Amino acid sequence: QVQLVESGGGLVQPGGSLRLSCAASASIFRFNFMGWYRQAPGKERELVAVITSGGITNYADSGKGRFTISRDSAKNTVYLQMNAMNPDDTAVYYCHAAQNSYRYWGQGTQVTVSS
């Protein structure tokens, strides 16, 4: 009953920036956590960034200092701003939401960093 729709992926050159969006079909405040994960071919899905219902954020070391997670409650949308991107950031990025024992995933958006 909850849908998460990612957008904003694409091709970017090393050193460039990209902003991903995750639009939820419900108020984002119903979720204890929302976040971004990514998965590169042949690798495990890994956490990128998370934001709690209270607005507390946390980041994986890979994106710390380069990535910023934020939200717009009026739009039921969570964002991931990615700066100073490098080829290691190439992956499918997934939006994730958690409400008690429930887990929701978006379909993913492809991000490719290449010259």
N, C-alpha and C positions, 0 to 999 in steps of 0.2 A: 504494500500500500504506500510505501515511501519510495520515491524515485530520486536518484541523484544523477545529474547530467553535467558532464564535464565539457569544457570548451576552451579554446585558446591555444591548443597545441599546434605544432608546425615545425618548419625548418628554420634554424637560426645559426648564425656563424659563431665560432668561438669568441667569447668576450661579450656577446650580445645578451639581450634580455627578453624575457617572455613572461606574460601573466596568464595564469590559468584560472578559470572560474568553475565553480561547482554550484549549480542551482538545485536547491532542494524543493520538493513538493510540499513541505511542511515547515513550520517555524523551526529555525535552527536551534532555538533555546530548549526544545524538547530533547535534544541530544546531550548526553553527558560529555561526549567528545566528538569532534570532527577533525579530520585530518587528510593528509595526502600521503599516498604510498606510490612507489614506482617499481617497475619490474623490467629489467633488461633481458634480452634473449639469453637463455641458459643460466640465468641467475634467479635467486629467490626474491620474492617480493619484499621490499624493505620500507620501513617508515621514513618519511621525509620530514614532516612537520605535523604538529597537532595543536588544536586549540580547544580549551574546555568551555563549558557553558558560561563560566565566569570570566572568560576572556584570557585565561592564562595560556601562554604558548610555550612550546618546546620544539627543539630541532635536533635532527641527527647531525653528527659532526660533519658529514659530507656537505651539508648546506648551510651550516652555521656561519653567519656573517655575510652570506650571499642571498639567502632566501628569507622571505617574510610571509607569514600566514596572517590573514586578516579576514574580517567579515563585514557584511552589510546586512543587518537584520531586516531592514525594510524590504530588501530584495530576496531574503532567504538564501543568501549566496555567501560562499566562502571562497577566498582567493589565495593563490600562491604566486607571489612575485619572485621571479628568479633572475638574478643579475650575475654578471661575470661568468656566464655559462661555459662549460667545457665539454668535450666529447663524452666524458664519463657520466654526464647528465642525460645522455640519450637513453630513453626508456619509454614505456607506456606508463602514464601517470593516472592513478586511480583516486577518486574521492571516496572517503569512508566516513561513516557516521555510526555511533554507538549509543543506544538507549537501553539501559539496564542490560538484559540478556540478548537484546536484538542487535544485529549487525547488518548494515546496508552498504552496498558497493555500487559505484557507478560503472559504466561500461569501459571507461578509460579513454585517454586522448594521447596520441603519439607525439612525442617530443624528440626531435633529431637535431643534434648539434654537430655541424660539419662545415668544413670550408670547401 
